[in-house]
Amino acid sequence: MSIGNLLMYCSIIFSIGGIILSVLHLKKKDKKYLNYSKIVTLLLFVTISIALAYIYFTFLTSDLSLEYVWRYSRVTHPIQYKFAGVLAGMSGSLLFWIWAIIAPWFYEEIKTIKKPNNESIQDWIRIVLFSVIVVLVFILLLHDIFKQTAINLLAAYPQGQGLNPLLQNEYMVIHPPIVFLAYGFLVIPFASTIANLITGNKKWTRYSIKWSRVSWIFLTFGIGLGAIWAYIVLGWGGYWSWDPVETSSLLPWIVLTGFLHTQLMYKRKNDYRLMAPIMGIFSFIFVIFATFVTRAGGLWVSVHTFGEANVQIDPWQRFLNILSESQTVFMYFIFLIATLVIVSILVFYRYQKDKKGSTEQFFTINELISDNVLMLLTVFMFITTTIVTLVILISGVNGLDPNDFNSKVGALSLIIVILLIICLLWRNIGRKRIMVIGTGTLIASIICVVFYPQYSIVAFSLPILIVALVGTVFKILYSFNTKQLLKSLKPVSAHIIHLSIILLFLGYAGSNFLVIKEDLSLTVGEDGEKIGKYTIYATDIGIIDGINFVNIDADTQNYVYQTEFVDVKVLDGSNIIGNQRLIKVIATSLVNGENSLLRNEIKIIDTPIEDLYFTFQQIYGDNTEEKNFVDVNIKILPLMKLLWGGMWLMIIGMILRVFSDRKINRDRQINTENYYEELVEKQLKN
């Protein structure tokens, strides 16, 4: 048995031991079991950390005796791509995910060494967390990450098969770790909500709020990095194509966003006593689902999955085939179904307990526009958006139509923005005036559609988004108080996040529905071609043997390469705004002589308002006129800076929110909530 597998078996033993000790502490209330469980947490963290460090060490030292290293690395790779290779496959990603689950809980255990917490909710969190780890480690053992490399594989690629050229990018070095850290951090909120359903303990938000916010930051950052990578590497002319793996990763983000709202209402007002835990649970369930979609290669048509889908086979039959052929995919599916069943039982149990134990209503609606009603509608819209996205995703296993998402999910998103406008402004201007503003905004949207039917989606969205933008900026300025900076930081940070979402929607609308795109055939060294207000010139072309101008470490034993390039110049009127070299690398197999595209290097010229996006297609000549031509696809994408700015501002807003909670001590936290209530009273009086 290898050292790595021994560590994995020890991890299972420690996890089961932690479950047993936590159950004993629940039953007997003996402090020694609590201390033992903390020791087990330490041992589990150390064991998994050593296993993960060992895998990273084998990659960094190019230990090709492990098949996983051989498959996703090469001796000649730069160190950053060896680092990225660890998470390029299923096994390494899963090991890192397990580490990201135990690491934050180890941190929580360290915090309570001097102040032990004997509450039952902590024992239940341990039980759930250790149970998740047992399942994932078992799946990891099925992957056999520490398997030795077969002799015939080493003979075929003695320096290693290497990392996919598309993944040889700086963003792919950090994108997968960020996403799996988010997935790992989300397990503590999941375990906390399960503990609440079992015990009814209201202190579960002590753990869930902090770690759900941290998870949300990392997940937002991870999705954003993936979008940047797609934008600059894949060459489809955008950052988001509603690919199944992209879409499935968005589902936990949507539900997690709703969860952040409902658990705050639970903490402040004891509202959403059932809905808040349910949304926390489904945040993690959708993480399992996203992992299943990625790993179930061959079910969905996707550029991300670990296999290709045969659309000639019925989707249901493909699903059954995958379950029967892959033990690991089957285990992910069982994990997903088992979690749903257990959660359903616990939700029914808690519902019956609350129903019997209290006659208190969930909320009372006194007026149409109120915090309770608006929050309820917002949560309902988050749930509806999630369900619609899931239905489109499942029904589109043979290929997804982005227009389905843009129309349906876009419409639901606009409703959420309208609710945001009302939530932001009704206290300041009153219920009657907000109804007038809302009605006027909708009328303006309809008028814009009438005048600009060719841009109907943007035309309808623009007035709504502008009003939301103005309202959000007003709330930031209104809530900010230089004399009470820490107190005002909490409401201000929330409004910054809302502002970032508006900017992101504006950027998405502009870059998807106002795009100008054209295939240009440029004559090298002669007059340029027009697209929009720009003129594009091809100034030079060339074909060079080998890989040139791009940093790719490819297989030179079985392939030879050729680099084609074209230099382009872009003018806005008479002003040169950029020069770029478009590059395409072609690989030719030494085995069968077939040609394949290794990399089509995307080039972007950005202006304050829009991006010019270049994709190199082909070079060809005209022997009769002795001229050379080049075909280039060009897209003009407006408002991209709003989209990227919104993404970064969203992360900054949540970091400020977390910082404000950590910086203020317990007494001042109460004052901060009072400050928020004082703002409300002040607004209502005005």
TISEZA-923805 format. One line per field, with one value per residue (C-alpha): residue number from 1; residue in three letters; x negated, y negated, z negated. Coordinates in steps of 0.05 Angstrom, whole numbers, m for minus. Each point is the difference from the previous one (the first is absolute). Layout:
BEGIN
num: (NUM,...)
residu: (Ala,...)
xx: (X,...)
yy: (Y,...)
zz: (Z,...)
% end
This chain:
BEGIN
num: (1,2,3,4,5,6,7,8,9,10,11,12,13,14,15,16,17,18,19,20,21,22,23,24,25,26,27,28,29,30,31,32,33,34,35,36,37,38,39,40,41,42,43,44,45,46,47,48,49,50,51,52,53,54,55,56,57,58,59,60,61,62,63,64,65,66,67,68,69,70,71,72,73,74,75,76,77,78,79,80,81,82,83,84,85,86,87,88,89,90,91,92,93,94,95,96,97,98,99,100,101,102,103,104,105,106,107,108,109,110,111,112,113,114,115,116,117,118,119,120,121,122,123,124,125,126,127,128,129,130,131,132,133,134,135,136,137,138,139,140,141,142,143,144,145,146,147,148,149,150,151,152,153,154,155,156,157,158,159,160,161,162,163,164,165,166,167,168,169,170,171,172,173,174,175,176,177,178,179,180,181,182,183,184,185,186,187,188,189,190,191,192,193,194,195,196,197,198,199,200,201,202,203,204,205,206,207,208,209,210,211,212,213,214,215,216,217,218,219,220,221,222,223,224,225,226,227,228,229,230,231,232,233,234,235,236,237,238,239,240,241,242,243,244,245,246,247,248,249,250,251,252,253,254,255,256,257,258,259,260,261,262,263,264,265,266,267,268,269,270,271,272,273,274,275,276,277,278,279,280,281,282,283,284,285,286,287,288,289,290,291,292,293,294,295,296,297,298,299,300,301,302,303,304,305,306,307,308,309,310,311,312,313,314,315,316,317,318,319,320,321,322,323,324,325,326,327,328,329,330,331,332,333,334,335,336,337,338,339,340,341,342,343,344,345,346,347,348,349,350,351,352,353,354,355,356,357,358,359,360,361,362,363,364,365,366,367,368,369,370,371,372,373,374,375,376,377,378,379,380,381,382,383,384,385,386,387,388,389,390,391,392,393,394,395,396,397,398,399,400,401,402,403,404,405,406,407,408,409,410,411,412,413,414,415,416,417,418,419,420,421,422,423,424,425,426,427,428,429,430,431,432,433,434,435,436,437,438,439,440,441,442,443,444,445,446,447,448,449,450,451,452,453,454,455,456,457,458,459,460,461,462,463,464,465,466,467,468,469,470,471,472,473,474,475,476,477,478,479,480,481,482,483,484,485,486,487,488,489,490,491,492,493,494,495,496,497,498,499,500,501,502,503,504,505,506,507,508,509,510,511,512,513,514,515,516,517,518,519,520,521,522,523,524,525,526,527,528,529,530,531,532,533,534,535,536,537,538,539,540,541,542,543,544,545,546,547,548,549,550,551,552,553,554,555,556,557,558,559,560,561,562,563,564,565,566,567,568,569,570,571,572,573,574,575,576,577,578,579,580,581,582,583,584,585,586,587,588,589,590,591,592,593,594,595,596,597,598,599,600,601,602,603,604,605,606,607,608,609,610,611,612,613,614,615,616,617,618,619,620,621,622,623,624,625,626,627,628,629,630,631,632,633,634,635,636,637,638,639,640,641,642,643,644,645,646,647,648,649,650,651,652,653,654,655,656,657,658,659,660,661,662,663,664,665,666,667,668,669,670,671,672,673,674,675,676,677,678,679,680,681,682,683,684,685,686)
residu: (Met,Ser,Ile,Gly,Asn,Leu,Leu,Met,Tyr,Cys,Ser,Ile,Ile,Phe,Ser,Ile,Gly,Gly,Ile,Ile,Leu,Ser,Val,Leu,His,Leu,Lys,Lys,Lys,Asp,Lys,Lys,Tyr,Leu,Asn,Tyr,Ser,Lys,Ile,Val,Thr,Leu,Leu,Leu,Phe,Val,Thr,Ile,Ser,Ile,Ala,Leu,Ala,Tyr,Ile,Tyr,Phe,Thr,Phe,Leu,Thr,Ser,Asp,Leu,Ser,Leu,Glu,Tyr,Val,Trp,Arg,Tyr,Ser,Arg,Val,Thr,His,Pro,Ile,Gln,Tyr,Lys,Phe,Ala,Gly,Val,Leu,Ala,Gly,Met,Ser,Gly,Ser,Leu,Leu,Phe,Trp,Ile,Trp,Ala,Ile,Ile,Ala,Pro,Trp,Phe,Tyr,Glu,Glu,Ile,Lys,Thr,Ile,Lys,Lys,Pro,Asn,Asn,Glu,Ser,Ile,Gln,Asp,Trp,Ile,Arg,Ile,Val,Leu,Phe,Ser,Val,Ile,Val,Val,Leu,Val,Phe,Ile,Leu,Leu,Leu,His,Asp,Ile,Phe,Lys,Gln,Thr,Ala,Ile,Asn,Leu,Leu,Ala,Ala,Tyr,Pro,Gln,Gly,Gln,Gly,Leu,Asn,Pro,Leu,Leu,Gln,Asn,Glu,Tyr,Met,Val,Ile,His,Pro,Pro,Ile,Val,Phe,Leu,Ala,Tyr,Gly,Phe,Leu,Val,Ile,Pro,Phe,Ala,Ser,Thr,Ile,Ala,Asn,Leu,Ile,Thr,Gly,Asn,Lys,Lys,Trp,Thr,Arg,Tyr,Ser,Ile,Lys,Trp,Ser,Arg,Val,Ser,Trp,Ile,Phe,Leu,Thr,Phe,Gly,Ile,Gly,Leu,Gly,Ala,Ile,Trp,Ala,Tyr,Ile,Val,Leu,Gly,Trp,Gly,Gly,Tyr,Trp,Ser,Trp,Asp,Pro,Val,Glu,Thr,Ser,Ser,Leu,Leu,Pro,Trp,Ile,Val,Leu,Thr,Gly,Phe,Leu,His,Thr,Gln,Leu,Met,Tyr,Lys,Arg,Lys,Asn,Asp,Tyr,Arg,Leu,Met,Ala,Pro,Ile,Met,Gly,Ile,Phe,Ser,Phe,Ile,Phe,Val,Ile,Phe,Ala,Thr,Phe,Val,Thr,Arg,Ala,Gly,Gly,Leu,Trp,Val,Ser,Val,His,Thr,Phe,Gly,Glu,Ala,Asn,Val,Gln,Ile,Asp,Pro,Trp,Gln,Arg,Phe,Leu,Asn,Ile,Leu,Ser,Glu,Ser,Gln,Thr,Val,Phe,Met,Tyr,Phe,Ile,Phe,Leu,Ile,Ala,Thr,Leu,Val,Ile,Val,Ser,Ile,Leu,Val,Phe,Tyr,Arg,Tyr,Gln,Lys,Asp,Lys,Lys,Gly,Ser,Thr,Glu,Gln,Phe,Phe,Thr,Ile,Asn,Glu,Leu,Ile,Ser,Asp,Asn,Val,Leu,Met,Leu,Leu,Thr,Val,Phe,Met,Phe,Ile,Thr,Thr,Thr,Ile,Val,Thr,Leu,Val,Ile,Leu,Ile,Ser,Gly,Val,Asn,Gly,Leu,Asp,Pro,Asn,Asp,Phe,Asn,Ser,Lys,Val,Gly,Ala,Leu,Ser,Leu,Ile,Ile,Val,Ile,Leu,Leu,Ile,Ile,Cys,Leu,Leu,Trp,Arg,Asn,Ile,Gly,Arg,Lys,Arg,Ile,Met,Val,Ile,Gly,Thr,Gly,Thr,Leu,Ile,Ala,Ser,Ile,Ile,Cys,Val,Val,Phe,Tyr,Pro,Gln,Tyr,Ser,Ile,Val,Ala,Phe,Ser,Leu,Pro,Ile,Leu,Ile,Val,Ala,Leu,Val,Gly,Thr,Val,Phe,Lys,Ile,Leu,Tyr,Ser,Phe,Asn,Thr,Lys,Gln,Leu,Leu,Lys,Ser,Leu,Lys,Pro,Val,Ser,Ala,His,Ile,Ile,His,Leu,Ser,Ile,Ile,Leu,Leu,Phe,Leu,Gly,Tyr,Ala,Gly,Ser,Asn,Phe,Leu,Val,Ile,Lys,Glu,Asp,Leu,Ser,Leu,Thr,Val,Gly,Glu,Asp,Gly,Glu,Lys,Ile,Gly,Lys,Tyr,Thr,Ile,Tyr,Ala,Thr,Asp,Ile,Gly,Ile,Ile,Asp,Gly,Ile,Asn,Phe,Val,Asn,Ile,Asp,Ala,Asp,Thr,Gln,Asn,Tyr,Val,Tyr,Gln,Thr,Glu,Phe,Val,Asp,Val,Lys,Val,Leu,Asp,Gly,Ser,Asn,Ile,Ile,Gly,Asn,Gln,Arg,Leu,Ile,Lys,Val,Ile,Ala,Thr,Ser,Leu,Val,Asn,Gly,Glu,Asn,Ser,Leu,Leu,Arg,Asn,Glu,Ile,Lys,Ile,Ile,Asp,Thr,Pro,Ile,Glu,Asp,Leu,Tyr,Phe,Thr,Phe,Gln,Gln,Ile,Tyr,Gly,Asp,Asn,Thr,Glu,Glu,Lys,Asn,Phe,Val,Asp,Val,Asn,Ile,Lys,Ile,Leu,Pro,Leu,Met,Lys,Leu,Leu,Trp,Gly,Gly,Met,Trp,Leu,Met,Ile,Ile,Gly,Met,Ile,Leu,Arg,Val,Phe,Ser,Asp,Arg,Lys,Ile,Asn,Arg,Asp,Arg,Gln,Ile,Asn,Thr,Glu,Asn,Tyr,Tyr,Glu,Glu,Leu,Val,Glu,Lys,Gln,Leu,Lys,Asn)
xx: (0,m26,m11,55,53,m21,13,68,20,m24,44,61,m17,m9,65,40,m35,20,73,0,m32,49,59,m29,m8,72,24,m45,m21,m69,m53,m52,38,1,m76,m9,42,m44,m62,32,13,m73,m21,47,m24,m73,12,37,m50,m58,35,14,m72,m26,40,m26,m71,6,24,m53,m55,31,6,29,5,70,48,38,m64,m18,69,3,m72,m65,m72,m10,61,m13,11,67,29,m25,37,63,m5,20,71,4,32,55,m43,m43,61,36,m60,m6,76,m6,m57,42,55,m43,m45,54,28,m70,m4,66,m25,m65,41,39,m60,m1,76,29,71,42,62,31,2,m76,2,51,m43,m58,44,24,m68,m36,55,m11,m75,10,42,m49,m62,34,13,m73,m23,41,m38,m65,m40,m63,1,m67,m12,1,m64,34,25,m69,m28,51,m13,m64,3,73,64,4,51,53,m26,65,m14,m71,22,m12,75,5,m55,46,71,9,m29,45,63,m15,m17,70,30,m38,17,74,1,0,64,30,m17,26,67,6,m16,54,52,m17,m7,38,m60,3,m75,m16,m9,m62,m36,41,0,m75,m18,56,m25,m72,25,40,m62,m42,56,12,m75,m6,58,m29,m69,32,36,m65,m35,56,m2,m75,m14,58,14,75,5,28,m9,64,34,48,m40,27,m60,2,75,m4,m54,47,56,m35,m18,73,26,m58,18,71,m26,m42,64,45,m49,m9,76,m1,m54,33,74,4,33,m8,m10,8,m18,m68,m27,31,m37,m65,8,16,m61,m42,46,m11,m75,7,43,m51,m54,44,11,m74,m20,57,m38,43,68,m1,m28,m55,m71,m15,20,m46,30,40,74,27,63,22,16,62,m19,32,m39,m64,14,10,m63,m42,26,m15,m69,m28,m1,m19,56,48,m25,10,71,14,m30,47,62,m16,m11,67,37,m32,13,73,11,m34,40,65,m22,m17,65,41,m38,8,73,14,m43,24,62,m40,10,m59,14,58,13,28,m18,m18,m69,m37,m66,33,38,m58,m49,50,8,m75,m12,56,m34,m67,34,38,m64,m35,56,6,m76,0,58,m33,m66,31,43,m60,m45,m8,m21,22,27,m28,62,43,m41,m5,75,26,m55,m10,74,m3,m63,35,56,m52,m29,69,8,m68,22,61,m41,m51,45,68,m22,m29,54,62,44,41,m61,m35,61,m1,m75,11,58,m38,m61,42,34,m69,m23,60,m12,m73,21,49,m55,m56,33,m65,m31,63,m35,m49,53,47,m56,m36,51,7,m75,m12,52,m30,m70,21,37,m59,m49,49,4,m76,m7,58,m25,m73,m20,m72,10,25,m39,2,74,17,m45,50,58,m47,m34,68,17,m68,17,68,m35,m49,58,32,m67,m8,70,m14,m66,34,57,m48,m51,53,55,m37,m56,m25,m34,m27,m47,m50,m45,m60,m50,m70,m35,59,63,36,72,52,38,41,m42,m66,m45,m40,m65,m42,m72,m39,9,m47,m5,m56,m19,8,39,m14,26,41,m21,23,m38,25,m18,m59,m10,65,15,m32,27,9,17,41,6,29,m15,61,6,64,19,57,6,m72,m25,m35,30,m39,m45,7,m32,52,m30,23,m41,14,m22,m16,m2,m62,42,55,m15,65,2,34,4,m45,16,35,m26,55,m18,40,m6,39,27,36,68,m10,m47,m23,m6,m43,1,m49,31,m45,m54,6,m30,20,m54,27,m5,m56,39,9,65,19,69,13,62,11,50,13,25,27,m2,m49,m34,66,5,m71,6,65,m32,m59,45,45,m59,m24,69,4,m71,19,62,m42,m52,52,27,m69,m24,57,5,64,27,m14,32,64,m9,m11,66,31,m33,33,68,m12,m11,67,37,m33,21,72,6,m24)
yy: (0,m69,m55,m41,55,14,m74,5,62,m36,m59,45,31,m68,m26,60,m8,m73,19,51,m48,m55,47,23,m73,m13,59,m3,m73,21,m52,52,20,m73,m4,66,m26,m62,44,41,m65,m17,69,m2,m69,22,64,m33,m57,49,37,m65,m24,67,m7,m71,24,55,m50,m52,54,33,68,36,66,m23,5,m62,m42,32,m17,m73,m23,2,m5,m63,m37,m67,5,m37,51,58,m33,m7,73,23,m24,15,68,28,32,m60,m45,47,4,m75,m6,47,m42,m63,32,20,m62,m52,48,11,m76,m1,54,m38,m62,38,33,m52,m9,69,1,57,m15,58,m39,4,76,5,m44,48,60,m30,m26,65,39,m42,12,75,1,m44,39,65,m30,m23,71,24,m51,31,m64,35,53,17,m17,59,14,m8,m70,m22,28,m41,m65,7,m73,2,m11,m72,m52,m17,m61,m37,6,m28,m68,m41,m4,76,3,m35,11,74,m9,m61,37,62,m43,m30,70,22,m61,11,66,m35,m40,65,38,m59,1,76,m9,m53,45,56,m41,m64,m38,m72,m12,36,m67,m11,47,m6,m75,m8,60,m10,m71,25,55,m52,m43,58,27,m69,m8,70,m9,m67,29,56,m53,m38,64,17,m71,m2,74,39,m47,5,m75,m5,15,39,49,34,63,56,m3,m76,1,54,m40,m60,38,3,m73,m21,42,m22,m73,14,37,m61,m41,50,18,m74,m7,63,m30,m69,17,76,1,55,52,55,m35,m24,70,28,m51,14,74,m8,m44,61,48,m41,4,76,m7,m46,51,55,m40,m11,71,33,m10,25,m21,m74,m32,m43,m24,10,71,60,34,m14,10,44,m37,59,38,m17,m44,47,59,m42,m14,74,18,m50,26,72,m16,m47,18,m70,m34,52,m18,m75,15,43,m55,m50,43,21,m72,m21,57,m14,m75,12,42,m52,m57,37,16,m73,m24,46,m21,m75,10,36,m44,m68,m34,m61,m21,m2,m73,m49,m43,m67,m38,18,m33,22,33,67,2,m26,50,56,m19,m6,69,28,m30,31,68,m9,m21,62,46,m30,5,72,20,m31,33,70,m6,m22,61,3,m73,m64,m61,m63,m38,43,m24,m72,m7,40,m11,m71,m16,29,m39,m65,15,8,m68,m32,28,m27,m70,3,27,m55,m60,12,m23,m65,m22,37,55,m44,m32,66,27,m61,10,74,m13,m55,45,55,m50,m26,71,13,m65,19,67,m35,m47,52,67,28,m7,20,35,m57,m53,30,12,m67,m46,52,7,m75,m13,56,m29,m69,29,42,m58,m43,54,6,m75,m4,57,m22,m36,m24,m11,71,36,70,m5,m24,50,57,m32,m33,66,31,m56,5,73,m22,m53,52,45,m58,m15,73,3,m63,30,66,m33,m44,54,52,m39,m60,40,m17,60,13,45,m44,21,m46,m11,m1,m67,m34,m39,21,22,m37,28,m50,m63,38,17,64,10,62,m24,65,76,59,76,25,71,17,m34,m74,m63,41,34,72,62,53,72,m3,75,16,m66,m55,m71,m60,m71,m45,m74,m64,m71,m46,m75,m32,m72,m41,m53,m22,21,66,33,65,50,75,64,55,69,70,63,63,69,56,72,40,63,m12,m69,m31,m75,m29,m69,m6,m72,m59,m58,m52,m73,m57,m75,m34,m71,m37,19,67,57,21,76,32,74,22,47,13,m25,12,m28,m21,24,m39,m67,20,m24,30,m1,15,14,m29,3,m65,m16,m67,13,m62,m13,55,m45,m5,76,11,m59,26,68,m30,m49,57,36,m64,m13,68,m6,m66,34,56,m51,m43,61,22,m70,m18,34,31,m62,m44,50,m10,m75,10,36,m57,m49,36,m3,m74,m11,34,m42,m63,17,16,m67,m37)
zz: (0,19,m52,32,m4,m72,m16,33,m41,m63,20,3,m67,m33,31,m25,m68,m1,14,m57,m50,18,m11,m67,m21,19,m41,m62,m2,m22,15,17,63,21,m9,38,57,5,2,56,38,m7,24,59,20,m5,39,58,1,6,56,37,m11,25,65,11,m14,52,52,m17,3,63,m33,61,m37,m20,58,m23,3,68,28,m20,m1,40,m22,41,m27,m36,m75,3,49,m42,m58,44,21,m70,10,75,m12,m43,m53,m18,m1,m48,m47,m2,m13,m59,m28,9,m42,m60,0,m22,m52,m27,m6,m39,m47,m13,m18,m54,m35,m55,0,12,29,m28,40,37,66,4,m7,56,44,m12,16,66,20,m15,37,63,m5,m6,64,39,m23,21,69,2,m14,60,43,m25,3,m23,54,32,73,49,39,67,m19,m20,65,40,m38,m40,m23,m17,40,m24,m17,52,39,m14,m74,7,m22,m64,m15,0,m53,m50,26,m22,m70,m12,22,m42,m61,8,5,m62,m42,16,m39,m68,17,27,m63,m43,35,m8,m74,m6,32,m49,m64,13,m29,22,m6,65,35,m43,48,64,11,m3,43,50,12,8,47,40,8,26,44,31,11,29,49,21,12,42,41,12,21,49,27,15,16,28,57,5,m5,m70,m74,m12,47,m48,7,m46,m47,m2,m14,m53,m37,1,m36,m68,7,12,m59,m44,14,m22,m61,m20,m2,m36,m55,m17,m6,m44,m45,m5,m2,m6,69,52,m55,51,65,m23,m17,64,43,m37,12,73,9,m15,38,62,m12,3,62,34,m16,29,64,9,m15,40,65,58,m29,16,63,m31,10,m74,m14,m4,62,63,5,56,20,43,m65,m40,m60,m50,29,m2,m74,m15,39,m39,m66,19,29,m52,m74,m20,38,m29,m70,13,22,m61,m44,32,m7,m71,m21,31,m36,m68,7,19,m62,m45,30,m12,m71,m15,32,m44,m63,15,18,m66,m43,23,27,21,73,47,13,3,61,m21,62,71,m4,m62,m17,m13,66,41,m30,11,73,8,m29,43,62,m20,m6,66,37,m27,20,71,10,m24,45,62,m18,m9,62,42,m7,76,3,m33,35,m33,22,m47,m59,24,8,m59,m52,24,m11,m71,m14,20,m49,m55,21,m4,m71,m16,22,m45,m59,7,7,m32,m70,27,47,m25,27,47,33,9,36,45,15,12,48,36,8,31,48,20,13,45,38,11,29,47,26,2,15,29,m69,m39,m58,m13,13,m52,m51,5,m37,m55,m9,2,m55,m41,11,m23,m60,m21,4,m40,m55,m4,m9,m48,m44,m2,m63,m8,m75,m11,54,m28,m16,70,34,m8,38,50,17,14,47,34,16,28,42,28,22,38,34,18,30,41,25,16,38,41,16,20,35,31,31,70,32,69,39,37,57,m3,56,m30,8,34,m19,m63,m12,m42,m59,m39,m7,4,59,m2,39,9,2,1,m1,m10,m9,m45,m20,m74,m56,1,m36,m52,m64,12,m21,48,20,48,4,38,33,41,m1,44,m20,44,m17,27,m25,m2,m10,m25,13,m30,53,11,m69,m9,m62,2,34,m12,25,10,m9,18,m16,41,m24,50,m26,17,m6,50,30,m24,m15,m61,m31,m62,m18,32,m39,m12,2,m30,9,m55,1,m56,30,35,17,69,0,55,20,54,52,60,48,75,63,70,48,59,m34,m48,m60,m69,m38,m71,m29,m69,m43,m38,m54,m33,m71,m35,m76,m17,m52,m37,m2,m26,m47,m28,m14,m38,m37,m22,m32,m33,m28,m34,m26,m32,m30,m30,m24,m35,m37,m23,m18,m46,m68,m26,m35,59,47,m38,8,74,6,m39,47,58,m35,m15,74,15,m52,27,71,m20,m36,61)
% end
